[in-house]
Amino acid sequence: MPKVVAHHDVKDRDHWLASNVREELFGPLGITNIRTFIDASNAGKLASLLGRYEEAEQHVLAALEIAIAFGWNYHHATTLFALAQNRHRQNGALDDDCTRWLTDA
């Protein structure tokens, strides 16, 4: 799944961390699970990790269809695992689909 690391040099770290502008800007683009990192040696240097989990899931589901169609058992199992891993990263927990995918894998 594509991920982007965005680096930021800011003057007011606390204001930047409290702001929801990142979610407002990137949310409509399908970019979710925005995580922020702080450089401990430089209070004004921050980073954000952005992922497109919904788009990644669509691609992995397409790969799953191909693995099933060709009877590729190994790829079927690893694709189910990738689906569960992507959903876990998106939601921070395993949902019912994840549990089913992992059981089937």
Buried (B, 14 or more C-beta within 10 A) or exposed (E): BEBEEEEBEBEEBEEBEEEEEBEEEBEEEEBBBBEEEEBEEEEEBBEBEBBBBEBBBEBBEEBBEEBEEEEBEEBBBBBBBBBBBBBBBBEEEBEEEBEEBBEEB
